[in-house]
């Protein structure tokens, strides 16, 4: 018998307060210093992604200093651009009234903005060092879905991707009624992708396979899920995503990434079986910047 109401509870994990406001006198700190479940899970995902990337790099013969430098560029620019693009695309009214919001990276994050930031960071690193982008990007991309699982687990606990009202069994019992939790949906769909990548990378793949394959797997899924985003103004404390031409900013980002990734994937498949397609890059003199 099909359930007539959602079965999944609305979980709320409390933050771990480390320092209460005013603990040191003179109003310091002005706000509580706390570990939030979302931040802790994202940090865990970043650490896991770095460990998996370095391990795969060593196995494939990459220079560890060059790979560590590449990771630093990509991660930093991904978080910076993820926040800036989130503020501009999702909350432009806040940017107009308080431009300093662009300098507060903890105040909102766009996953698609992070993707574009990672591309910019990797390209910047490649330009500065003279090292090829695709081999380093592919080693990182082969590890990314496993790290992404933790990021979306954080979204599931924060419930910051509310979907349309629903009484399906896998909907979540949000305050005010059953509703799809799109962060949870994406988490579930990312797990098989992470497992597949970890298995596939046991054998060398042509450079560009994982960078493009990841987008080809993720972008259509995210594009479809965004049609299920909450649309009702004033839904509890959530901000309803703006639409541009009927699509969310993330959906436009998915289309742009697909436009870049499909030709790259086709090119990678065409080079499969050649020695050059899987040869580890030789580090340049500036690759440890």
Number of C-alpha atoms within 10 A of each C-alpha: 3 6 10 10 16 19 15 17 12 18 13 11 11 11 14 12 12 10 14 14 15 13 13 11 9 8 10 13 14 13 12 15 14 13 13 15 19 21 16 15 21 20 16 16 23 19 13 17 23 21 14 20 25 21 15 19 21 13 10 16 12 21 18 16 14 21 22 18 16 26 22 16 21 24 18 15 22 26 20 22 25 23 25 25 23 24 23 16 19 22 16 15 12 14 16 11 9 10 14 10 19 20 11 13 16 12 12 16 20 21 19 23 24 24 22 20 25 24 19 17 22 26 20 17 25 19 13 12 19 14 21 17 19 21 23 25 24 23 25 24 23 25 25 25 25 24 23 24 24 24 23 24 21 24 24 23 19 19 22 15 23 25 25 16 21 18 17 17 16 19 25 27 22 19 10 9 13 24 24 27 29 26 23 23 19 21 20 14 15 22 15 14 18 20 13 14 19 17 11 13 14 10 8 14 19 23 27 27 25 27 23 24 21 21 21 19 14 18 20 14 16 18 18 11 16 18 15 16 20 21 17 14 10 9 13 10 7 14 17 17 20 15 15 11 8 10 15 19 21 22 22 17 20 21 14 13 18 20 13 13 21 15 12 19 22 14 16 19 16 12 17 16 12 10 10 12 18 18 16 16 17 13 18 13 11 14 20 16 14
